[in-house]
Amino acid sequence: MSLTSILSAGAIDSAIKDCSAPDSFCSKKFFQICGLTKKSPQEVKEVFRVLDNDDSGYIEEEELKFFLQRFSSGARVLTEKETKAFLVAADGDSDGKIGVQEFQKLVLS
């Protein structure tokens, strides 16, 4: 499945452009601009599955680095600072990875 089956390509492009400078990524703002915050919990879960590159059921720190590239192949890699902040924001149980429920909570809250 492609993310453009859930989100518009234009909205994804706008979200990617908004955080094109290093250390400018804010997950909440990104989710709003790309339209993910207006999607159903099921649609957010489907996006999670696309982002979970290794199908482990979690998005780990290594996968977070390439988060933007999952939305657009030409996007930049997140900086270490952005990756750590994203993980802290979403990892409710502090196990070092983001589960689907944690991701849904971050996106939809």
MOHU-V977857 format. One record per residue. N is the residue number from 1. RES is the residue in three letters. PSI is psi as a letter, one per 40 degrees, with the letter a starting at -180 (999 if undefined). NEAR is the number of other ideal C-beta (glycine too) atoms within 10 Angstrom. D_FIRST is the distance of its C-alpha to the first C-alpha in Angstrom with 1 decimal. Layout:
{{N | RES | PSI | NEAR | D_FIRST} {N | RES | PSI | NEAR | D_FIRST}}
This chain:
{{1 | MET | i | 9 | 0.0} {2 | SER | i | 8 | 3.8} {3 | LEU | d | 18 | 6.7} {4 | THR | e | 13 | 8.6} {5 | SER | e | 10 | 7.2} {6 | ILE | d | 19 | 9.2} {7 | LEU | i | 19 | 11.7} {8 | SER | i | 12 | 13.8} {9 | ALA | d | 12 | 14.1} {10 | GLY | d | 11 | 17.8} {11 | ALA | d | 17 | 17.5} {12 | ILE | d | 22 | 15.5} {13 | ASP | d | 15 | 18.1} {14 | SER | d | 14 | 20.9} {15 | ALA | d | 23 | 19.8} {16 | ILE | d | 20 | 19.6} {17 | LYS | d | 11 | 23.0} {18 | ASP | d | 16 | 24.5} {19 | CYS | f | 20 | 24.2} {20 | SER | d | 11 | 24.8} {21 | ALA | i | 8 | 28.2} {22 | PRO | i | 12 | 28.5} {23 | ASP | f | 11 | 29.0} {24 | SER | e | 13 | 27.9} {25 | PHE | h | 23 | 24.6} {26 | CYS | h | 15 | 24.8} {27 | SER | d | 21 | 21.9} {28 | LYS | d | 12 | 23.2} {29 | LYS | d | 14 | 23.8} {30 | PHE | d | 23 | 20.4} {31 | PHE | d | 19 | 18.7} {32 | GLN | d | 16 | 21.2} {33 | ILE | d | 19 | 20.8} {34 | CYS | e | 24 | 17.1} {35 | GLY | e | 17 | 17.4} {36 | LEU | d | 22 | 15.7} {37 | THR | e | 15 | 19.2} {38 | LYS | e | 12 | 19.2} {39 | LYS | i | 18 | 16.1} {40 | SER | i | 11 | 16.6} {41 | PRO | d | 13 | 16.7} {42 | GLN | d | 9 | 13.9} {43 | GLU | d | 17 | 11.6} {44 | VAL | d | 20 | 12.9} {45 | LYS | d | 15 | 12.2} {46 | GLU | d | 16 | 8.4} {47 | VAL | d | 24 | 8.9} {48 | PHE | d | 20 | 11.2} {49 | ARG | d | 12 | 9.0} {50 | VAL | d | 14 | 7.1} {51 | LEU | d | 18 | 10.8} {52 | ASP | g | 20 | 12.2} {53 | ASN | d | 15 | 12.1} {54 | ASP | e | 10 | 14.5} {55 | ASP | f | 7 | 13.2} {56 | SER | e | 11 | 16.8} {57 | GLY | e | 11 | 16.2} {58 | TYR | i | 18 | 17.5} {59 | ILE | h | 25 | 17.1} {60 | GLU | i | 15 | 20.2} {61 | GLU | d | 15 | 22.3} {62 | GLU | d | 11 | 21.3} {63 | GLU | d | 18 | 17.6} {64 | LEU | d | 23 | 18.9} {65 | LYS | d | 16 | 20.8} {66 | PHE | e | 15 | 17.7} {67 | PHE | d | 20 | 16.0} {68 | LEU | d | 22 | 16.5} {69 | GLN | d | 15 | 15.2} {70 | ARG | d | 17 | 11.7} {71 | PHE | d | 22 | 12.0} {72 | SER | h | 16 | 14.0} {73 | SER | d | 7 | 15.0} {74 | GLY | e | 7 | 18.6} {75 | ALA | i | 19 | 19.0} {76 | ARG | i | 17 | 21.7} {77 | VAL | i | 14 | 21.8} {78 | LEU | i | 22 | 23.0} {79 | THR | i | 14 | 26.7} {80 | GLU | d | 11 | 28.1} {81 | LYS | d | 11 | 29.6} {82 | GLU | d | 22 | 26.3} {83 | THR | d | 19 | 24.4} {84 | LYS | d | 13 | 27.3} {85 | ALA | d | 17 | 27.6} {86 | PHE | d | 22 | 23.9} {87 | LEU | d | 18 | 24.3} {88 | VAL | d | 9 | 27.5} {89 | ALA | d | 14 | 26.2} {90 | ALA | d | 19 | 23.4} {91 | ASP | g | 19 | 25.0} {92 | GLY | d | 12 | 27.1} {93 | ASP | e | 10 | 28.5} {94 | SER | f | 8 | 29.2} {95 | ASP | e | 10 | 27.7} {96 | GLY | e | 10 | 26.3} {97 | LYS | i | 20 | 22.6} {98 | ILE | h | 26 | 20.3} {99 | GLY | i | 19 | 19.2} {100 | VAL | d | 18 | 16.8} {101 | GLN | d | 13 | 19.9} {102 | GLU | d | 19 | 21.3} {103 | PHE | d | 21 | 18.2} {104 | GLN | d | 19 | 18.3} {105 | LYS | d | 15 | 22.0} {106 | LEU | d | 18 | 21.9} {107 | VAL | d | 22 | 19.5} {108 | LEU | e | 14 | 21.2} {109 | SER | 999 | 7 | 24.8}}
